[in-house]
Amino acid sequence: MRIPSAILFDLDGTLADTAPDLAAAVNTMRSRRNLAPVHYLTLRPQASAGARGLLQAGFQITPEHPDFEAMRTEFLEQYASTIAVNSKLFENVPSLLRGLDMLALPWGIVTNKAKRLTNPLIPQIDLQEARCVISGDTTPHAKPHPAPLLEAARQLGIRSEDCWYVGDDLRDIQAAEAAGMTSIAAAWGYCGATEPAHWKADAIVDSPLELLELIRAKLQQKKPA
């Protein structure tokens, strides 16, 4: 693990608990079809997988289905209309970000959310101080491709190998590895179908404050004896 010059974060499931509003969009669609709601705990683990994962959990529909694109459009429109009703930062994320500011360590966001969803959400959940915000359509590729992470490093003016990337999904760890960044698994997040222990991340942290302590400890290593 290299000493970090910047910390980059995934958004959904890492900085912000957006699952309540994502799940509500699925259940609104089900209500329109006179279907019973899906239990929140069934939908929550799919929140980091976006429309694909949520539609599969809510309707057992995959991208190969002929109705998938129409339902994906409906889902995104519904979600956009109620994007920050119950979404909020995870506990102690504000303390983590204040700690990074006190360390003069720049931080940014790299998400697979499209710009039209990311841009209105960021100020509503108090993340507008991010030094960069890279959305799923900022570059031609989304995670697990390294392009979004490399673009974040470019915007910050910091070498990719000197960045840490923190995320709650296997794709985040794969993207970080491909970009040459230190990968940190956020075990407090949604984490999807596989346990973080199987992702081969450089580190696994159970809370935002544990991450801050790890960063502080690593920065101590560059101080002269």
C-alpha positions as CSV (number, residue, x, y, z in Angstrom):
1,M,0.0,0.0,0.0
2,R,1.5,3.3,-1.1
3,I,1.2,6.5,1.0
4,P,-1.8,8.3,-0.4
5,S,-1.8,11.7,-2.1
6,A,-5.5,11.6,-2.7
7,I,-8.5,9.5,-1.7
8,L,-11.2,8.6,-4.3
9,F,-14.6,7.2,-3.3
10,D,-17.4,5.3,-4.9
11,L,-20.7,7.0,-4.2
12,D,-23.6,4.6,-3.6
13,G,-22.9,2.3,-0.7
14,T,-19.6,3.9,0.1
15,L,-20.1,7.5,0.9
16,A,-23.9,7.6,0.7
17,D,-26.7,5.3,1.7
18,T,-28.9,5.7,-1.4
19,A,-30.5,2.3,-1.2
20,P,-33.8,3.6,0.3
21,D,-34.5,5.8,-2.7
22,L,-33.3,3.2,-5.2
23,A,-35.5,0.5,-3.6
24,A,-38.5,2.9,-3.5
25,A,-38.2,3.4,-7.2
26,V,-38.4,-0.3,-7.9
27,N,-41.4,-0.7,-5.6
28,T,-43.2,2.3,-7.2
29,M,-42.8,0.4,-10.5
30,R,-44.2,-2.7,-8.9
31,S,-47.1,-0.8,-7.5
32,R,-48.0,0.5,-11.0
33,R,-48.2,-3.1,-12.1
34,N,-50.4,-4.1,-9.1
35,L,-47.5,-6.2,-7.7
36,A,-46.6,-6.4,-4.0
37,P,-43.5,-4.6,-2.9
38,V,-40.2,-6.4,-2.6
39,H,-38.7,-6.3,0.9
40,Y,-36.1,-3.6,1.3
41,L,-33.5,-6.1,2.6
42,T,-33.8,-8.0,-0.7
43,L,-33.2,-4.9,-2.8
44,R,-30.5,-3.2,-0.6
45,P,-27.6,-5.5,-1.6
46,Q,-28.2,-4.7,-5.2
47,A,-28.0,-0.9,-4.8
48,S,-24.4,-0.7,-6.0
49,A,-25.3,-2.7,-9.1
50,G,-27.5,0.1,-10.4
51,A,-30.6,-0.4,-12.6
52,R,-29.4,-3.8,-13.8
53,G,-29.1,-5.3,-10.3
54,L,-32.2,-3.7,-9.0
55,L,-34.4,-4.7,-11.9
56,Q,-33.2,-8.2,-11.6
57,A,-34.0,-8.3,-7.9
58,G,-37.3,-6.5,-8.3
59,F,-38.6,-8.1,-11.5
60,Q,-36.3,-11.1,-12.3
61,I,-35.5,-9.4,-15.6
62,T,-32.0,-9.2,-17.2
63,P,-30.5,-7.0,-19.9
64,E,-31.3,-9.8,-22.5
65,H,-35.0,-9.4,-21.9
66,P,-36.8,-7.5,-24.7
67,D,-38.5,-5.2,-22.1
68,F,-35.3,-4.4,-20.2
69,E,-34.5,-1.1,-21.8
70,A,-38.0,0.3,-21.4
71,M,-38.1,-0.8,-17.8
72,R,-34.6,0.6,-17.2
73,T,-35.7,4.0,-18.6
74,E,-38.8,3.9,-16.4
75,F,-36.7,3.1,-13.3
76,L,-34.2,5.9,-13.9
77,E,-36.9,8.4,-14.5
78,Q,-38.7,7.4,-11.3
79,Y,-35.5,7.4,-9.3
80,A,-34.5,10.8,-10.7
81,S,-37.8,12.3,-9.5
82,T,-37.2,11.1,-5.9
83,I,-33.4,11.0,-5.7
84,A,-32.8,12.4,-2.3
85,V,-35.9,11.7,-0.2
86,N,-34.2,9.3,2.2
87,S,-30.7,9.1,0.9
88,K,-28.0,10.4,3.3
89,L,-24.3,10.0,4.1
90,F,-23.3,6.9,6.1
91,E,-22.7,7.4,9.7
92,N,-19.2,9.0,10.3
93,V,-18.6,9.8,6.6
94,P,-18.8,13.5,7.4
95,S,-16.2,13.0,10.1
96,L,-14.0,11.0,7.6
97,L,-14.2,13.8,5.1
98,R,-13.5,16.5,7.7
99,G,-10.5,14.4,8.7
100,L,-9.2,14.3,5.2
101,D,-9.5,18.1,4.9
102,M,-7.6,18.5,8.1
103,L,-4.9,16.3,6.6
104,A,-4.9,18.4,3.5
105,L,-5.6,15.3,1.5
106,P,-7.8,15.9,-1.5
107,W,-10.7,13.6,-2.1
108,G,-13.1,12.9,-5.0
109,I,-15.9,10.7,-6.2
110,V,-15.9,8.1,-9.0
111,T,-19.3,6.6,-9.6
112,N,-21.1,4.6,-12.3
113,K,-24.2,6.8,-11.8
114,A,-24.9,8.9,-14.9
115,K,-24.2,12.6,-14.7
116,R,-27.9,13.5,-14.8
117,L,-28.3,11.6,-11.6
118,T,-25.0,12.4,-9.9
119,N,-25.0,16.1,-10.4
120,P,-28.4,16.9,-8.6
121,L,-27.7,14.3,-5.9
122,I,-24.3,15.6,-4.8
123,P,-25.3,18.9,-3.3
124,Q,-28.4,17.4,-1.7
125,I,-26.3,15.1,0.5
126,D,-23.5,17.6,1.2
127,L,-20.8,16.2,-1.0
128,Q,-20.3,19.4,-3.0
129,E,-16.7,19.9,-1.5
130,A,-15.4,16.9,-3.6
131,R,-12.4,18.0,-5.6
132,C,-13.6,16.0,-8.6
133,V,-16.8,14.1,-9.5
134,I,-16.5,11.4,-12.2
135,S,-19.8,9.9,-13.3
136,G,-20.5,6.7,-15.3
137,D,-20.7,8.6,-18.5
138,T,-17.8,11.1,-17.9
139,T,-15.5,8.8,-19.9
140,P,-16.4,6.2,-22.6
141,H,-16.1,3.4,-20.1
142,A,-17.6,2.7,-16.6
143,K,-16.1,0.7,-13.8
144,P,-14.6,-1.9,-13.7
145,H,-12.7,-0.2,-16.6
146,P,-9.9,2.0,-15.1
147,A,-10.8,5.0,-17.3
148,P,-13.0,6.8,-14.8
149,L,-10.4,6.4,-12.0
150,L,-7.6,7.6,-14.3
151,E,-9.7,10.6,-15.3
152,A,-10.2,11.5,-11.6
153,A,-6.4,11.3,-11.0
154,R,-5.8,13.5,-14.1
155,Q,-8.3,16.1,-12.8
156,L,-6.6,16.1,-9.4
157,G,-3.2,16.4,-11.0
158,I,-2.0,13.3,-9.0
159,R,-0.4,10.2,-10.3
160,S,-2.9,7.3,-10.3
161,E,-0.5,5.1,-8.3
162,D,-0.6,7.7,-5.5
163,C,-4.4,7.5,-5.1
164,W,-6.4,5.2,-3.0
165,Y,-9.8,4.1,-4.3
166,V,-12.5,3.1,-1.8
167,G,-15.6,1.1,-2.8
168,D,-18.2,-1.4,-1.7
169,D,-18.4,-3.5,-4.8
170,L,-16.0,-6.0,-6.5
171,R,-16.0,-3.8,-9.6
172,D,-14.5,-1.0,-7.5
173,I,-11.6,-3.2,-6.5
174,Q,-11.1,-4.4,-10.1
175,A,-11.1,-0.8,-11.4
176,A,-8.6,0.3,-8.8
177,E,-6.3,-2.6,-9.6
178,A,-6.5,-1.8,-13.3
179,A,-5.7,1.8,-12.7
180,G,-2.7,1.0,-10.5
181,M,-4.4,2.5,-7.4
182,T,-4.4,1.1,-3.9
183,S,-7.8,-0.6,-3.4
184,I,-9.8,-0.3,-0.2
185,A,-13.0,-2.4,0.3
186,A,-15.7,-0.5,2.3
187,A,-17.2,-3.4,4.2
188,W,-19.9,-1.0,5.7
189,G,-21.5,-0.8,2.3
190,Y,-23.8,-2.9,0.2
191,C,-21.1,-5.3,-1.0
192,G,-23.4,-7.3,-3.4
193,A,-23.3,-11.0,-3.9
194,T,-19.7,-11.8,-2.7
195,E,-17.9,-11.0,0.6
196,P,-15.2,-8.4,0.5
197,A,-12.7,-11.0,1.8
198,H,-12.8,-12.6,-1.7
199,W,-12.1,-9.4,-3.7
200,K,-8.3,-9.3,-3.2
201,A,-8.4,-5.7,-2.1
202,D,-5.3,-4.2,-0.6
203,A,-7.3,-3.5,2.6
204,I,-10.7,-4.0,4.0
205,V,-12.2,-1.5,6.5
206,D,-15.3,-1.9,8.5
207,S,-16.2,1.8,9.1
208,P,-15.3,5.3,7.8
209,L,-13.4,6.1,11.0
210,E,-11.3,2.9,10.6
211,L,-10.4,4.1,7.1
212,L,-9.4,7.5,8.5
213,E,-7.1,5.8,11.1
214,L,-5.6,3.7,8.3
215,I,-4.9,6.8,6.3
216,R,-3.4,8.6,9.2
217,A,-1.2,5.7,10.0
218,K,0.1,5.5,6.5
219,L,0.8,9.2,6.3
220,Q,2.9,8.9,9.4
221,Q,5.3,6.7,7.5
222,K,6.4,9.6,5.3
223,K,7.3,11.9,8.3
224,P,11.0,12.1,9.1
225,A,12.1,10.2,12.2
